[in-house]
């Protein structure tokens, strides 16, 4: 039971750390969102900044690789001793 709780806490911590990072990245990508809105007609920029879907997209693009790295570290094979 403890490894499951620990894994859940680590995933929550990774997500919590990535949230401010994804917010900053989303705001810094303001020119990209304006281009997407002008080019494709998708509502990406409002009067108060990027649309909600922009934040969610960048959050997934930041949290996803971080969780993949954690998963890779969690299930890496044990090192071979001796040589």
C-alpha positions, 0 to 999 in steps of 0.5 A: 500500500505504501508504494501506491501512496508514495507514487500518488504523492510524487505524481501530485508533486510533479503536477504541482511543480509543473503548473506554474511552469506551464502557466509561464510558458503559456503566457510567453507563447502569446505570439503563437496563440495570436498566430493560431487565432489569425491563421485558423480562426480558433479562439485562442486569445481573449481580453485577459490572455490566452484561452483556457485550452491553451493553458491545458495544452501546455500543462499536458505538454509539460506534465506528460514528459515529466511523468514519463521521466518519472515512470522511466526512473521508477521502472528502470532495470537494476544495474548489473554488478561486476564487469 
